[in-house]
Amino acid sequence: MDAGREEAGGEGVRRRFTKEEATMTVKAILELKGHDVVTIGPNERLADAVRVLAERRIGALVVTNGDRKIVGILSERDIVRTLAKDGAAALDHTVREAMTAKVKICNEHHTVNEVMEIMTLGRFRHLPVERDGMLDGIISIGDVVKRRIEDVEKEADEIRAYIATA
């Protein structure tokens, strides 16, 4: 594991997952939403990052050196923190100065429940997905909530069907 990166999740999970729970993985989410991620270089200006976030209507950018290797993440919260500290002059700072360098990551085998736990404990809304040491996608809290709602609705339909046939 490289410095500045921590693989998240899995610790403390000792129960066996049912077959259905096992299909609720990051891989399943990425198959539906795709692997596209908006990235930015660490030497770009913070003002450019703000423009990209606004144009794309997203809450975070994964910071890479152009090689899909994750070196940080820049969220709206990082930007607000930097602006509060340095005022409007912060917009001329580099992304590297404002980004979170110690990035929690997940992989395609993490379950939706594990990702929810990682995000809740870390108090963040975006989790880069890494595969073979490279950026493979990103999961947002919105992706996770959408998937959980779909699963709960499916379970409710199955219970209704079961009751109707009993």
DRENMAR-23145 format. One record per residue (C-alpha): x, y, z negated; residue number from 1; residue in three letters. Coordinates in pm, 1 decimal. Example, Ala and Ser with C-alpha at 12.3 -4.5 7.8 and 13.67 -1.06 7.14 Angstrom:
         u         v         w  seq  type
    1230.0    -450.0    -780.0    1   ALA
    1367.0    -106.0    -714.0    2   SER
//
This chain:
         u         v         w  seq  type
       0.0       0.0       0.0    1   MET
     137.9     341.9      97.0    2   ASP
     183.6     622.3    -152.5    3   ALA
    -106.5     864.6    -159.5    4   GLY
    -362.1     597.5     -70.6    5   ARG
    -560.2     373.6    -300.7    6   GLU
    -774.0      89.0    -180.3    7   GLU
   -1096.5     121.5    -371.0    8   ALA
   -1345.4    -120.8    -510.7    9   GLY
   -1363.2    -486.4    -582.3   10   GLY
   -1223.7    -462.7    -934.4   11   GLU
   -1458.7    -594.8   -1197.1   12   GLY
   -1697.1    -753.0    -946.0   13   VAL
   -1715.5   -1112.7   -1064.7   14   ARG
   -2053.6   -1233.8    -944.4   15   ARG
   -2118.7   -1419.4    -620.7   16   ARG
   -2309.7   -1230.7    -356.3   17   PHE
   -2608.9   -1386.7    -186.6   18   THR
   -2590.7   -1446.2     187.9   19   LYS
   -2809.1   -1141.5     252.4   20   GLU
   -2598.0    -918.1      28.1   21   GLU
   -2285.5   -1033.9     207.5   22   ALA
   -2422.5    -893.7     534.6   23   THR
   -2463.2    -551.6     372.0   24   MET
   -2105.1    -452.4     446.9   25   THR
   -1914.1    -156.6     578.0   26   VAL
   -1863.4    -358.2     896.4   27   LYS
   -2242.1    -377.0     948.9   28   ALA
   -2277.0       0.2     900.2   29   ILE
   -1993.7      76.3    1143.4   30   LEU
   -2144.1    -158.8    1402.8   31   GLU
   -2455.7      59.0    1398.5   32   LEU
   -2306.8     407.0    1363.8   33   LYS
   -1977.2     358.3    1543.4   34   GLY
   -1614.5     407.6    1452.8   35   HIS
   -1578.5     771.9    1560.6   36   ASP
   -1421.7     999.7    1300.2   37   VAL
   -1349.3    1369.7    1325.4   38   VAL
    -988.8    1424.6    1222.2   39   THR
    -754.5    1718.4    1179.0   40   ILE
    -379.8    1754.5    1143.0   41   GLY
    -222.7    1856.3     810.8   42   PRO
     -53.6    2161.1     966.4   43   ASN
    -374.1    2308.9    1110.1   44   GLU
    -512.6    2624.9     949.3   45   ARG
    -790.5    2593.5     694.4   46   LEU
    -995.8    2841.6     900.9   47   ALA
    -985.4    2593.9    1192.4   48   ASP
   -1102.6    2313.7     964.3   49   ALA
   -1394.6    2527.7     841.9   50   VAL
   -1493.6    2597.9    1203.6   51   ARG
   -1487.4    2224.8    1292.2   52   VAL
   -1693.9    2133.0     984.6   53   LEU
   -1954.0    2396.3    1073.3   54   ALA
   -1966.0    2309.3    1444.6   55   GLU
   -1997.6    1936.0    1380.4   56   ARG
   -2231.5    1981.3    1082.1   57   ARG
   -2024.3    1742.9     870.2   58   ILE
   -1888.0    1757.0     516.2   59   GLY
   -1535.0    1620.4     550.6   60   ALA
   -1245.1    1573.4     789.0   61   LEU
    -995.9    1290.1     767.2   62   VAL
    -642.8    1425.8     787.2   63   VAL
    -405.0    1232.3    1012.8   64   THR
     -77.5    1297.6    1189.2   65   ASN
    -244.6    1214.1    1519.5   66   GLY
    -157.6     846.0    1488.8   67   ASP
    -475.6     734.7    1303.2   68   ARG
    -269.8     694.9     983.6   69   LYS
    -460.1     856.3     694.8   70   ILE
    -260.9    1123.3     510.5   71   VAL
    -549.4    1297.7     335.5   72   GLY
    -910.6    1405.8     340.9   73   ILE
   -1047.4    1759.0     345.4   74   LEU
   -1396.3    1806.5     207.7   75   SER
   -1614.4    2110.8     159.6   76   GLU
   -1535.3    2083.3    -210.0   77   ARG
   -1159.8    2107.7    -138.4   78   ASP
   -1220.3    2421.9      65.3   79   ILE
   -1437.2    2584.9    -201.5   80   VAL
   -1174.1    2508.7    -466.8   81   ARG
    -901.8    2668.6    -252.7   82   THR
   -1115.1    2974.8    -172.9   83   LEU
   -1197.7    3022.2    -541.8   84   ALA
    -827.8    3014.4    -626.4   85   LYS
    -682.6    3223.8    -341.3   86   ASP
    -975.0    3415.5    -193.9   87   GLY
   -1008.9    3484.0     178.0   88   ALA
    -629.3    3448.2     220.6   89   ALA
    -682.6    3074.0     173.2   90   ALA
    -818.7    3053.9     527.2   91   LEU
    -463.2    3106.9     652.9   92   ASP
    -333.1    2815.2     443.0   93   HIS
    -260.7    2482.8     606.2   94   THR
    -496.8    2189.9     567.4   95   VAL
    -216.8    2013.5     376.2   96   ARG
    -236.3    2281.0     103.5   97   GLU
    -608.2    2221.5      42.6   98   ALA
    -662.3    1852.6     122.5   99   MET
    -690.0    1565.5    -120.5  100   THR
    -378.7    1357.6     -55.0  101   ALA
    -465.8    1063.5    -278.9  102   LYS
    -743.8     919.9     -63.3  103   VAL
    -969.6     636.9    -173.6  104   LYS
   -1034.6     404.9     118.0  105   ILE
   -1240.4      97.6     189.7  106   CYS
   -1233.4    -171.6     453.6  107   ASN
   -1497.8    -344.7     662.2  108   GLU
   -1539.6    -621.5     403.6  109   HIS
   -1657.1    -393.9     121.5  110   HIS
   -2026.1    -429.2      45.4  111   THR
   -2270.2    -141.3      38.9  112   VAL
   -2301.8    -185.4    -337.5  113   ASN
   -1923.0    -166.3    -383.4  114   GLU
   -1902.4     147.7    -170.2  115   VAL
   -2186.0     307.0    -370.8  116   MET
   -1999.7     232.1    -691.7  117   GLU
   -1671.6     373.5    -556.5  118   ILE
   -1842.4     695.4    -444.1  119   MET
   -2036.0     734.6    -767.7  120   THR
   -1734.5     678.4    -992.4  121   LEU
   -1511.3     903.1    -781.0  122   GLY
   -1781.6    1166.7    -736.5  123   ARG
   -1727.4    1204.6    -362.5  124   PHE
   -1947.3    1157.8     -56.3  125   ARG
   -1708.2    1035.9     214.8  126   HIS
   -1495.8     723.0     223.5  127   LEU
   -1255.0     655.8     510.1  128   PRO
   -1246.6     298.6     640.1  129   VAL
    -905.3     154.0     708.5  130   GLU
    -810.3    -148.7     915.8  131   ARG
    -453.4    -272.2     953.6  132   ASP
    -323.8      49.7     796.2  133   GLY
    -508.3     275.0    1040.9  134   MET
    -827.1     482.1    1031.6  135   LEU
   -1118.1     271.5    1158.8  136   ASP
   -1422.6     477.2    1060.6  137   GLY
   -1583.8     672.9     781.7  138   ILE
   -1877.7     597.3     555.4  139   ILE
   -2083.7     877.7     402.2  140   SER
   -2323.2     859.6     111.6  141   ILE
   -2598.9     919.9     367.9  142   GLY
   -2498.1     603.3     555.4  143   ASP
   -2506.5     405.1     231.4  144   VAL
   -2842.2     542.2     116.7  145   VAL
   -2995.3     478.2     460.2  146   LYS
   -2875.9     117.2     453.0  147   ARG
   -3005.0      60.6      97.5  148   ARG
   -3347.2     204.3     189.0  149   ILE
   -3366.3     -24.8     493.3  150   GLU
   -3278.1    -323.8     274.9  151   ASP
   -3534.2    -234.9       6.7  152   VAL
   -3805.0    -188.7     271.7  153   GLU
   -3714.5    -524.1     427.5  154   LYS
   -3731.8    -695.4      88.7  155   GLU
   -4071.0    -536.0      16.0  156   ALA
   -4203.4    -659.6     352.7  157   ASP
   -4077.2   -1010.4     277.6  158   GLU
   -4244.7   -1007.7     -66.4  159   ILE
   -4573.6    -887.7      87.9  160   ARG
   -4553.2   -1162.0     351.4  161   ALA
   -4481.1   -1422.8      84.3  162   TYR
   -4775.0   -1308.6    -128.7  163   ILE
   -5007.1   -1307.3     173.2  164   ALA
   -4923.3   -1672.0     249.6  165   THR
   -4950.0   -1791.5    -112.7  166   ALA
//
